[in-house]
Structures are given as C-alpha cells and as structure tokens.
Amino acid sequence: MELRKLYEEIFEFTRGFEGNVDILLPFANKNEEQESLGNKIGFKFKAKAKQDITNMIKEIFINYKVTYCENYSHIVMTVARNSG
C-alpha cells in the first residue's frame, strides 16, 4: 500500500529530529456518494475509512499523540511528539 509506505517514510524521517514534532496529515473520509459522483465524471476518488487510516497512523507513529479534526468528508490528522 503506497499510503502506508509514505507514512512509514515520514515516521523514519522524523526520528532524526530533536525537540517537538508536529505532522499534519490531510485525507478524505470514505464517502460512497462522492465516489459515485466521481465515477460518473471520470474522477477516481480514492478515500479510506477514517478508522482504517487512524489505526494505520497509530500503528506507525508509536509514542506520538494522534488527534484529528473532521469537517464534512475532509479530515486533518495531527501527529505530535513532544520532547519533554
């Protein structure tokens, strides 16, 4: 899965940082109505279920605090590591 590999690479990249680390990860929540509309106009709407993404992020970003803000079908997940 390309998305998982991307997040794993971001995690590895941040391991070398000292101090606080804040990462914003935007994504679209799975929405069958939007997918159907996208298919009709020729747009491949790639979205995952919020719980699937949340679980994957928590598996990868061990010892990070994971929070998210959801508005309509858009979600911004904040992954944070405090140095103290």
Secondary structure, DSSP 8 states (H G I E B T S, - for coil): -HHHHHHHHHHHHHTT--S-EEEEEEEEB--HHHHHHHHHHT-----B-HHHHHHHHHHHSTT-EEEEEEETTEEEEEEEE---
